[in-house]
Amino acid sequence: MKKLSMFMLTVCSTIVFAQKISDYKYVSIPEKFETFKEDFGLKNFLTKALTGKKYITLPLIKDNWPTDAKNNYCNVVSANILNDKSLFKNKLIIQFKDCNNNTILESKGSSNIKEFEEGLQDALKQALIRVPVSNPVAILPASNNVVQQTSSDNISSASTESATTPEASNYSNGKLDLQKIQLDPNQFILAKSGSSVPFAVFRSTSKNSVFIVKLADGSATIGYFENGNIVIDIPQADGKYAKEVFTAK
């Protein structure tokens, strides 16, 4: 199992984190940019600029999102504008983050125009130069054909015989109580109730009941179903893995 963990971790590191902003169709924009006391027309400017680059902008509240965005929020990237304060210039930073709060793109802009509204919009225009035109792709499992390259001996502990797909939606390891939410046939998450950031995102592999897992801290590992429970190999500081079992409640 450890051999499989290391192999899949390597593949996951090179594929899962290779997502580009142009891979997305949807961008959510907050009602307010928290580091600015006023809007200065930034939200409207950003919305128009992204629309011009063929993105579909969405509000932060998910109630009116399109079905494919609402059913799988990993199809949506979140935009934010940060005030990069300076005495002599209007400066800002635009960030785009995925559903796991990982930064996909960060770009800085500055302007010599001293008036706040005009200067900040000019700075945003400069920052948006690095944002490519949307060319969306389907978000597929990051592990296509990965497990097929390993021997069956390495995955015996997660074999079909011992794997039972859990039916319960609530799980606990004794310290954390998590809810299993199925996003689509190839992807589900474990999340704390009320949290906007998943504890773990599971993506299917070509091996039944074995998943590539992306944890909330950005680390990648594997998980699998075992006797009705969900198991995650948690990476340790010494490079080893600890088996974490989440039991159905």
C-alpha positions in Angstrom: 0.0 0.0 0.0 2.9 2.4 0.8 4.4 1.8 -2.7 1.0 2.7 -4.2 0.8 5.8 -2.0 4.1 7.1 -3.1 3.4 6.4 -6.8 0.0 8.1 -6.8 1.3 11.0 -4.7 3.9 11.8 -7.4 1.3 11.6 -10.2 -1.2 13.7 -8.2 1.4 16.4 -7.5 2.1 16.8 -11.2 -1.6 16.7 -12.4 -3.9 17.9 -9.7 -2.0 21.1 -9.1 -1.6 21.8 -12.8 -5.0 23.4 -13.1 -5.0 26.8 -15.0 -7.4 29.7 -14.7 -8.3 29.3 -18.3 -9.5 25.7 -17.6 -12.5 27.2 -15.8 -15.7 28.6 -17.2 -17.1 30.0 -14.0 -15.7 32.7 -11.7 -17.4 33.7 -8.4 -17.0 37.3 -7.3 -17.7 38.5 -3.7 -20.1 41.3 -2.9 -17.3 43.2 -1.3 -13.5 43.2 -1.4 -12.6 43.2 2.3 -9.3 45.0 2.1 -10.9 48.1 0.5 -13.0 50.5 2.4 -15.0 51.3 -0.8 -15.6 49.5 -4.0 -14.1 52.1 -6.3 -15.9 50.5 -9.2 -13.6 47.4 -9.0 -16.4 44.8 -8.9 -18.1 46.1 -12.0 -14.7 46.6 -13.8 -13.7 43.0 -12.9 -17.0 41.5 -14.0 -16.9 43.3 -17.4 -13.2 42.3 -17.9 -13.8 38.6 -17.2 -16.9 38.5 -19.3 -14.8 40.0 -22.1 -12.4 37.0 -21.6 -15.4 34.6 -22.0 -15.7 33.7 -18.3 -19.2 33.5 -16.7 -19.2 35.5 -13.5 -21.2 34.2 -10.5 -22.2 35.8 -7.1 -20.6 34.3 -4.0 -24.0 33.0 -2.9 -24.7 29.7 -4.7 -28.5 29.8 -4.8 -28.7 31.0 -8.4 -25.7 29.2 -9.8 -26.1 27.1 -12.9 -26.6 23.4 -12.2 -23.2 22.2 -13.2 -21.6 24.8 -10.9 -24.0 24.2 -8.0 -23.6 20.5 -8.1 -19.8 20.6 -8.1 -18.3 23.8 -6.8 -14.9 22.6 -7.9 -16.0 23.7 -11.4 -15.9 27.3 -10.0 -12.8 29.4 -9.3 -13.1 32.3 -6.8 -11.7 35.8 -7.5 -10.6 38.3 -5.0 -8.9 41.7 -5.1 -6.4 42.7 -2.4 -5.3 46.2 -1.5 -1.5 46.3 -2.0 -1.0 49.6 -0.2 1.6 52.1 -1.4 2.3 55.8 -0.6 2.9 56.8 -4.2 1.0 54.5 -6.4 -2.4 52.7 -6.5 -1.5 49.0 -6.3 -3.5 45.9 -5.9 -3.3 42.1 -6.3 -5.9 39.9 -7.9 -6.1 36.3 -6.8 -8.0 33.3 -8.2 -8.4 30.2 -5.9 -9.9 26.8 -6.5 -12.5 25.0 -4.3 -9.7 23.8 -2.0 -8.5 27.4 -1.4 -5.4 26.8 -3.4 -4.1 29.8 -5.4 -4.3 29.2 -9.2 -3.2 32.6 -10.3 -2.0 35.8 -8.5 -1.2 38.9 -10.4 -0.2 42.4 -9.3 -1.1 45.7 -10.9 -0.1 49.3 -10.2 -0.9 52.7 -11.6 0.6 56.2 -11.4 -2.8 57.8 -11.5 -3.3 59.2 -8.0 -7.1 59.4 -7.9 -8.3 56.2 -6.2 -11.2 55.1 -8.4 -9.4 55.8 -11.7 -6.0 54.7 -10.4 -7.2 51.4 -8.9 -9.2 50.5 -12.0 -6.1 51.2 -14.1 -4.1 48.9 -11.7 -6.7 46.2 -12.1 -6.5 46.5 -15.8 -2.7 45.9 -15.6 -3.2 42.9 -13.3 -5.7 41.3 -15.6 -3.3 41.2 -18.5 -2.0 37.9 -17.1 -5.5 36.4 -17.1 -6.0 34.3 -20.3 -9.2 33.9 -22.2 -11.4 31.1 -20.8 -10.9 27.7 -22.6 -12.8 25.4 -20.2 -12.1 21.7 -20.0 -13.9 19.0 -18.1 -12.5 18.5 -14.6 -11.7 14.8 -14.9 -10.3 12.5 -12.2 -6.6 13.3 -11.9 -5.6 9.6 -11.7 -6.7 8.2 -15.1 -4.9 4.9 -15.7 -2.5 5.4 -12.7 -3.4 2.3 -10.8 -3.2 0.1 -13.9 0.6 0.7 -13.9 1.0 -0.9 -10.5 1.0 -4.5 -9.6 -2.0 -6.1 -7.9 0.2 -7.0 -5.0 0.6 -3.4 -4.1 -3.1 -2.8 -3.7 -4.1 -6.0 -2.0 -5.2 -4.1 1.1 -7.6 -2.1 -0.9 -8.9 -4.9 -3.1 -12.4 -5.3 -4.3 -13.0 -8.2 -1.9 -12.5 -6.1 1.2 -14.0 -2.9 -0.3 -17.6 -2.1 0.5 -19.0 1.2 -0.8 -20.3 3.1 2.2 -24.0 4.1 2.2 -24.0 6.3 5.2 -23.4 10.0 4.8 -21.8 10.8 8.2 -18.4 9.5 9.4 -16.1 10.0 12.3 -12.6 9.1 13.4 -13.4 9.8 17.0 -12.1 13.4 16.7 -13.7 14.7 13.6 -17.4 14.4 12.6 -17.6 14.7 8.8 -20.3 14.5 6.1 -19.8 12.7 2.8 -21.1 14.7 -0.1 -21.2 13.2 -3.5 -20.4 15.9 -6.1 -20.6 13.7 -9.2 -20.2 10.0 -10.1 -16.4 10.4 -10.0 -15.9 12.8 -7.0 -17.0 13.3 -3.4 -15.9 15.3 -0.4 -15.7 14.9 3.3 -16.6 18.2 5.0 -17.4 19.5 8.5 -20.9 20.8 8.8 -21.1 24.5 7.9 -17.5 24.6 6.6 -16.9 26.0 3.1 -13.5 24.2 2.8 -13.7 20.4 2.5 -11.6 18.3 4.8 -10.8 16.0 1.9 -11.7 15.8 -1.8 -11.8 12.3 -3.3 -11.4 11.6 -7.0 -12.0 8.2 -8.6 -9.2 6.1 -10.1 -9.3 3.2 -12.5 -9.2 0.9 -9.5 -12.6 0.3 -7.9 -12.9 1.9 -4.4 -9.5 3.5 -4.5 -9.2 7.3 -4.7 -6.7 10.1 -5.0 -7.3 12.4 -2.1 -6.5 16.1 -1.8 -6.5 17.3 1.9 -7.4 20.7 3.1 -3.8 21.6 3.7 -3.1 21.0 0.0 -1.3 17.7 0.5 -2.1 14.7 -1.8 -2.5 11.1 -0.8 -4.8 8.1 -1.4 -8.0 6.8 0.2 -10.2 3.8 -0.2 -13.3 2.1 1.1 -12.7 -0.8 3.6 -15.5 -2.7 5.3 -17.9 0.1 4.9 -15.5 2.7 6.3 -13.5 5.4 4.5 -9.7 5.2 5.0 -7.2 7.9 4.2 -3.4 7.4 4.3 -2.4 10.6 6.1 1.1 11.9 5.2 3.4 12.3 8.2 6.3 14.6 8.8 8.8 11.8 8.5 7.6 10.8 5.0 5.6 7.9 6.2 1.8 7.4 6.2 -0.7 6.8 9.0 -3.9 5.0 8.4 -6.9 7.2 9.4 -10.2 5.3 9.5 -13.5 7.2 9.4 -16.3 5.0 10.6 -19.9 5.3 9.4 -22.2 6.7 12.0 
